[in-house]
């Protein structure tokens, strides 16, 4: 319970809330690759964009911690952006995780040269 007698939301609920807020603030596009993402229905998303459901799964919206939790990042709104599953996992595979702006620049350069995932 908080000082006001209200219970705090469990971390999962806060994460979903931050992910949804970031998704809408970013116009439904990934922070890194700028591809459109989905929150709840990958089948409809796949049909709408004429891609396979496997491709659509890679574009699921995730809550990306700019400063990873493993290095002290917190679950606060200013540390969370919406990123597609592919970009989030790719950044997470590197240890230590690349700086968000540098990773974003690298991803966008690869997108522009056709060397990153896309809807086409």
Rosetta blueprint (number, residue, H / E / L):
1 X L
2 X L
3 X L
4 X L
5 X L
6 X L
7 X L
8 X L
9 X L
10 X L
11 X H
12 X H
13 X H
14 X H
15 X H
16 X H
17 X H
18 X H
19 X H
20 X H
21 X H
22 X H
23 X H
24 X H
25 X H
26 X L
27 X L
28 X L
29 X E
30 X L
31 X L
32 X L
33 X L
34 X L
35 X L
36 X E
37 X L
38 X E
39 X L
40 X L
41 X L
42 X H
43 X H
44 X H
45 X H
46 X H
47 X H
48 X H
49 X H
50 X L
51 X L
52 X L
53 X H
54 X H
55 X H
56 X H
57 X H
58 X H
59 X L
60 X E
61 X E
62 X E
63 X E
64 X E
65 X E
66 X L
67 X L
68 X L
69 X H
70 X H
71 X H
72 X L
73 X L
74 X L
75 X L
76 X L
77 X H
78 X H
79 X H
80 X E
81 X E
82 X E
83 X E
84 X E
85 X H
86 X H
87 X H
88 X H
89 X H
90 X H
91 X H
92 X H
93 X L
94 X L
95 X L
96 X L
97 X L
98 X L
99 X L
100 X H
101 X H
102 X H
103 X H
104 X H
105 X H
106 X H
107 X H
108 X H
109 X H
110 X H
111 X H
112 X H
113 X L
114 X L
115 X L
116 X L
117 X L
118 X L
119 X L
120 X L
